[in-house]
């Protein structure tokens, strides 16, 4: 059974705020240690830290870019799968019209229920129990649809019709598994933890390498911009709970209701 990780159980905003606050604390901590070292040694120049500072910031920029690319790619993939599912359902509904009314009528009734179950799969949001219930409902309807088509396929009169319907129904069923799998695909937690460590290390190095009177406006601005980048990365990976959702793509499935008017 699926068990969400620690990061998944917390919202993008919560994680971003925690990282942002800790980054500021690390900056202050680095500044305090630098002042302590200067007081103990009497050396105020800090030339040796320059290359290290540049390397750490470069590595942070690389990790932010790499992680954002992963998160954005997964988001785009989810949108494509939703549109593909809408197309697959629409194709199967249209091919139901190939059958005579004795078969077409119950098929379209089940397809109408199926469309509602797939709409519900999105509208229930992040409630995991309701997501499972929507999936179970869809699976039950798939079984009834398959039973109708399989029975019709055994009749020679409907052999050619079923040859058209069976592949469409198979594709409609298979895309559900693909969509469920895409929702589970996220940036690995280990990569995110490494990104957070780089953020904290960068803040510490910036504080340690600064002058006596550091510009807190610049430091806080840097931390806020990094925080925004982290928020975008996390939010793209949470299509059910974040600000960046798949709402527009799901309109394609909602539009399938028009086929039953």
C-alpha positions in Angstrom: 0.0 0.0 0.0 1.2 3.5 -0.9 2.7 5.4 2.0 3.5 9.1 1.4 7.0 10.2 2.4 7.7 13.0 4.9 8.0 15.6 2.2 4.8 14.5 0.5 2.9 14.8 3.7 3.7 18.5 4.0 2.7 21.3 1.6 5.0 23.1 -0.7 4.6 26.3 1.2 5.3 24.7 4.6 8.5 23.1 3.3 9.6 26.3 1.6 9.1 28.5 4.7 11.0 26.0 6.8 13.9 26.0 4.4 13.8 29.8 4.1 13.9 30.4 7.8 16.7 27.9 8.3 18.7 29.5 5.5 18.5 32.9 7.2 19.6 31.3 10.5 22.6 29.6 8.7 23.5 33.0 7.2 23.4 34.6 10.6 25.4 31.7 12.1 28.1 32.0 9.4 28.3 35.7 10.1 28.7 35.2 13.8 31.4 32.5 13.3 33.3 34.9 10.9 33.2 37.7 13.5 34.4 35.3 16.2 37.3 34.1 14.0 38.2 37.7 13.1 38.2 38.6 16.8 40.4 35.6 17.8 42.9 35.8 14.9 42.8 39.6 14.2 42.7 38.7 10.4 40.0 40.6 8.6 40.8 39.6 5.0 38.8 36.7 3.7 40.3 36.1 0.3 40.6 32.3 0.6 36.9 31.8 0.8 36.1 33.4 -2.6 36.7 30.3 -4.8 34.8 28.1 -2.4 31.9 30.6 -2.3 31.8 30.6 -6.1 31.9 26.8 -6.4 29.1 26.3 -3.8 26.8 28.9 -5.5 27.5 27.3 -8.9 26.7 23.9 -7.6 23.5 25.3 -6.1 22.5 26.9 -9.4 23.1 23.6 -11.1 21.0 21.6 -8.7 18.2 24.1 -8.9 18.2 24.0 -12.6 18.4 20.2 -12.7 15.7 19.7 -10.1 13.4 22.2 -11.7 13.8 20.4 -15.1 12.9 17.1 -13.5 9.8 18.5 -11.8 8.6 20.5 -14.9 9.1 17.4 -17.1 6.9 15.3 -14.9 4.3 18.0 -14.8 4.1 18.2 -18.6 3.9 14.4 -18.8 0.9 14.3 -16.5 -0.9 16.9 -18.6 -0.2 14.9 -21.8 -1.5 11.7 -20.2 -4.8 13.4 -19.1 -5.4 14.7 -22.6 -4.6 11.2 -24.0 -7.1 9.7 -21.5 -9.8 12.1 -22.7 -9.1 11.1 -26.3 -9.2 7.4 -25.5 -12.5 7.7 -23.7 -14.0 9.8 -26.5 -12.9 7.2 -29.1 -14.5 4.3 -27.1 -17.7 6.3 -26.7 -17.9 7.0 -30.4 -17.3 3.4 -31.3 -20.2 2.3 -29.1 -22.4 3.8 -31.9 -21.3 1.0 -34.1 -23.6 -1.4 -32.2 -27.4 -1.8 -32.5 -29.4 -0.1 -29.8 -29.8 -3.2 -27.7 -26.0 -3.0 -27.0 -25.4 0.6 -27.7 -27.8 1.9 -25.0 -26.3 0.0 -22.0 -22.8 0.8 -23.3 -23.4 4.5 -23.4 -25.0 4.4 -20.0 -21.9 2.8 -18.6 -19.7 5.2 -20.4 -21.6 8.1 -18.9 -21.0 6.7 -15.5 -17.3 6.1 -16.3 -16.8 9.7 -17.4 -18.3 10.9 -14.1 -16.0 8.6 -12.2 -12.9 9.9 -14.0 -14.0 13.5 -13.3 -14.5 12.6 -9.7 -10.9 11.1 -9.7 -9.6 14.7 -10.1 -12.2 16.7 -8.2 -11.7 14.8 -4.9 -8.4 16.5 -4.5 -5.7 15.2 -2.2 -8.1 13.0 -0.1 -6.3 9.6 -0.6 -9.3 7.5 0.5 -11.6 9.3 -2.0 -9.0 8.9 -4.7 -8.9 5.1 -4.1 -12.8 5.1 -4.1 -12.9 6.9 -7.4 -10.4 4.4 -8.9 -12.4 1.4 -7.5 -15.6 2.8 -9.1 -13.9 3.3 -12.4 -12.5 -0.3 -12.3 -15.9 -1.7 -11.6 -17.4 0.2 -14.6 -14.5 -1.0 -16.7 -15.4 -4.6 -15.8 -19.0 -4.1 -16.8 -18.0 -2.4 -20.1 -15.7 -5.2 -20.9 -18.3 -7.8 -20.1 -20.8 -6.2 -22.6 -18.2 -5.9 -25.3 -16.8 -9.5 -24.7 -20.3 -10.9 -24.9 -21.0 -9.0 -28.1 -17.7 -10.2 -29.6 -18.8 -13.8 -29.4 -21.7 -13.0 -31.8 -20.6 -13.3 -35.4 -23.0 -10.5 -36.3 -20.9 -8.1 -34.2 -17.5 -9.5 -35.0 -16.3 -6.5 -37.0 -17.8 -4.0 -34.6 -16.1 -5.6 -31.7 -12.8 -5.6 -33.6 -13.1 -1.9 -33.6 -14.3 -1.5 -30.0 -11.9 -3.9 -28.2 -8.7 -2.0 -29.0 -10.3 1.3 -28.0 -11.6 -0.1 -24.7 -8.2 -1.7 -24.0 -6.5 1.6 -24.5 -9.0 3.4 -22.3 -8.4 0.9 -19.5 -4.6 0.9 -19.9 -4.3 4.7 -19.8 -5.7 4.7 -16.2 -2.7 2.7 -15.0 -0.4 5.1 -16.8 -2.1 8.1 -15.2 -2.0 6.6 -11.7 1.7 5.8 -12.2 2.4 9.4 -13.4 0.9 10.8 -10.2 3.4 8.7 -8.1 6.4 10.0 -10.1 8.1 12.8 -8.2 11.5 14.2 -7.8 13.3 11.7 -5.5 13.4 12.8 -1.9 17.2 12.2 -1.7 17.7 14.8 -4.5 15.5 17.3 -2.7 17.3 16.8 0.6 20.6 17.4 -1.2 19.2 20.6 -2.7 18.1 21.8 0.8 21.6 21.0 2.2 23.2 23.0 -0.7 20.8 25.9 0.1 21.8 25.9 3.8 25.5 25.6 3.0 25.4 28.4 0.5 23.7 30.7 3.1 26.4 29.8 5.7 29.2 30.4 3.2 27.7 33.8 2.2 27.5 34.8 5.9 31.0 33.6 6.7 32.6 35.3 3.6 31.0 38.6 4.2 32.4 41.8 5.6 31.9 43.0 9.2 28.7 44.9 8.3 26.8 42.6 6.0 23.9 43.9 3.9 21.0 41.9 5.3 18.7 43.2 2.5 20.9 41.5 -0.1 21.2 38.3 2.0 17.4 38.0 2.6 16.7 38.8 -1.0 19.0 36.0 -2.1 17.3 33.6 0.3 13.8 34.6 -0.8 14.6 34.1 -4.5 16.1 30.6 -3.7 12.9 29.9 -1.7 10.7 30.9 -4.6 12.7 28.5 -6.8 12.3 25.7 -4.3 8.5 26.4 -4.0 8.1 26.1 -7.8 10.0 22.8 -7.8 7.8 21.3 -5.0 4.6 22.8 -6.3 5.0 21.3 -9.8 5.4 17.9 -8.2 2.0 18.2 -6.4 -0.7 18.4 -9.0 -3.5 17.8 -6.5 -2.5 20.1 -3.7 -0.3 22.9 -5.2 -1.0 26.2 -6.9 0.1 24.7 -10.2 -2.5 22.0 -11.0 -3.7 20.0 -13.9 -7.1 21.8 -13.9 -6.9 23.0 -17.5 -6.1 19.5 -18.8 -8.9 18.0 -16.8 -11.4 20.2 -18.7 -10.9 17.9 -21.6 -12.3 15.0 -19.6 -15.1 17.2 -18.3 -16.0 18.2 -21.8 -16.8 14.5 -22.5 -20.1 15.1 -20.8 -21.3 16.9 -23.9 -21.2 13.5 -25.8 -24.2 12.3 -23.8 -26.5 15.3 -24.3 
